Amino acid sequence: MRSCLVIAGEYRTFDQTYESIAEFAKINDLDVYCHLWTDNELEVESVKDKLNPKFITVDSPALYKDSFLDIEKRIKENNPKGPNGDKVWQNASMNFSRKKAFESVPKYTYTTLVFARYDLKIVTPFNFSQVPAGVVTAFAESWGLISDVFAIMPFDQAQHFFLYDEFERLHSTPFEEEFIDYLRNDFKYGENNIRIHRDERYCPHMILIRNFVLNKIPWGTADFPVRLQR
């Protein structure tokens, strides 16, 4: 079994988390692939030095911000919800970074993919030895839905976790009856919770679940020893 670690996003508290991430990668013999939002060359060199990635892509946030703001504008015009405080353009940025990191991984090379953020601390680095049947996300930071800060998944299902190409469509279209039935009968989410997300919220965790359900991707949670280092 060959496995890789994909890391994406902003540098944030990486100076406090890198030792645990590097140890986790070493224990599991993971090749590392990264995308980093930054204009700071010192942050780039730090990631290279501490994680020795096979490949790292770096982008300036300023070059893409307007395009993400345009996505947010179109989403709110095509599928108006509110009032809400969801940061749609920032979530678009987050998912774009993940896509860039994922696309740097050579296809047909790995059986398993692990995703993490730079600000994720693996409290107790652990070994995993089996390819999961579906996408397994951390229970930590799940907020009653799903956590997208850490996940282990079969490589051939990973495209459904890295959903930037579907991000605008999922936010711009109403929930399908199939998905509402899933939330009501399988997820037992409750009618008021369903209404809030259907009519008021642009929640990145909800569209991740929706993408799994519509594509028939099995998913679940595990009590991985991880947490965000804020």
C-alpha positions, 0 to 999 in steps of 0.5 A: 500500500502506497500512501500520500499526504496532501496539505493545503491552505494558509501557513497559520500555526504551522510552526506549532504543528509541523513536528506532529505532521512530519512524525505522522508522515514518517510513521506511515511512509507518506509522500507529501504534496502541498499547496500554500497560499502565501507571499512570504518566501520564508513560509515556503522555505519552512514547509520545504525544510520541515516536510520535504514535499515531493511537490509544492505549489505556491500562490499569492492570495491577491491574484485570486481574490477577485475571482473568488469574490465573483464566485460568491456574487454569482452564488448569491444571485443564483441561489439567494439565502439569508441572512447569513454570515457564511464566508463563501469566497474564503471557502472557495479559496480553501477548496481551490487550494486543496484542488491545486495540492491534489492535482499535483499528485501523480495518478495511479501511484497511490492507493490511499490519500490523507488530507490535512491542514497546516494548522492541524496538530496530530496530538498522537501521531499514529499508524494506519495500515488499511485502505478504508472503504470510503472517506473517513473524516475526523470527529474533531471539528465536525460541528454536528456535520462533518469535519474537513480538516483531516481525512483518510480515503481511498485514492480513487474516491478522493476527487469527491473530497477535493470538490472545487470544480463542483463548489459553485454548482453545489452552492448555486442549486437547491438541495435535491429531494434525494439529498433531503431524504438522506438528511431526514431519514439517514442522517437524522438531521432534523427538520429545522436544521435542514431548513436552515441549511437549505434556505439560509446557509452556504455551509462548506461542510454540508456541500461536502456531505451532499457531494458524497451522497450524490456520488454514492461515496461511503463516508464516516467519522473516526476519533482520530487524535487531531485538533486545530492549533489556533 
